């Protein structure tokens, strides 16, 4: 993968740049010792690493604004970072740039149960948002697999989803407002604690913009009453395509479970070895969860059982207790860690129409055989958000490049099937050179004009999202 060349002029000014940052922030908020900045050299796409010029860890919106204003005046690139869990290289630093980390900005600022919102600083972790309100019977719906660690800032940047996004939507469907700091240091309040803001939908532009337009420091999030109850079932099948057809039939029937998750044999075997969840011996597994009153759950699961029966399942197992429900979800929640036992892997994020699941799963199997690399599939089947995991050996010359070519072929397949390059991981560095597969030059030009408005110097999160040749020409 081609990487941008760092600016020698900026590197030569490191002492000057860090001195100015220390004049703005408390001394413990600026890190420039290479031994310490190494901790920020990559995000969860760890195949690519670059040490930043410096790292700043502000505690307030005012400090973020001061840092951005100073960096703009010095023409120093800034890479915003939440918790560093990005699987697409969205928070990978540049050697001539500053990492702006939000980990210290993690407070709950306001909770309003009457108007159903919570306002938090953007460095707060996803799971701890629900943790702050669950005692009163409320929850925050988006639940990425990394929710224990990932920050709301990154969720907003990548428009993250999770297992329950089928019913509740992804971040954009649960985001009411943000405090955004532009590269010029201007603080903007966009949206707010109400259903719809007046004027242009700038909130829709910000959510999913991958730190290209500004740094989100605070977020107002929609909260929901916890359901009366929930119950998952697992359904085993003899082939991936059959499981995919069952998903399509459930959606076609108008049933809306809270989640439909898919795991194939490679993933099931890894999960069993890792956490002993007790999954059946099958080629593909669906986890389907329904929620509501006992009568609602029973009715939905009865319909799902009828649909599944038409596909001759290997097993249909309904959770009968909280412990059984936890065990059904145990393997799925552990899947990404479990697959690490098989070797290095690259996790993709293409999204397709649910009706295309059988064809795409079959074709991924064919591509896996063609390239000679194992692919494990674990994903949000209900909304067609694929997460193929390509297993490779990073220590074997040529394997990483082969993995990238297979990944490009799979993502191109998703686009050709009527889908898109990313559902929730973002483009980052992983998919930037594939943007031309999905978008015409005119489409990319329109997107870049939006960035021109918010960040005319192209200093925010450079070398991400847009193809390198295109963005390099834009920056001049």
Secondary structure, 3 states (H helix, E strand, C coil): CCCCCCCHHHHHCHHHHHHHHHHHCCHHHEECCHHHHHHHCCCCCCCCCCCCCEEECCCCHHHHHHHHHHHHHHCCEEEEECCCCCCCCCCCCCCCEEEEECCCCCCEEEEECCCCEEEEECCCEHHHHHHCCHHHCEECCCECCCCCCCEHHHHHHHCCCECCHHHHCCHHHCEEEEEEECCCCCEEEEECCCCCCCCCCHHHHHCCCCCCCCEEEEEEEECEECCCCEEEEEEEECCHHHHHHHHHHHHHCCCCCCEEEEEEHHHHHHHHHHHCCCCCCCCEEEEEEEECCHHHHHHHHHHHHHHHHCCCCCEEEECCCHHHHHHHHHHHHHHHHHHCCCCEEEECCCECCHHHHHHHHHHHHHHHHHHCCCEEEEEEHHHCECCEEEEECCCCCCHHHHHHHHHHHHHHHHHHCCCECCCCCCCCCCCHHHHHHHCCHHHHHHHHHHHHHHCCCCCECCCCCCCHHHHHHHHC
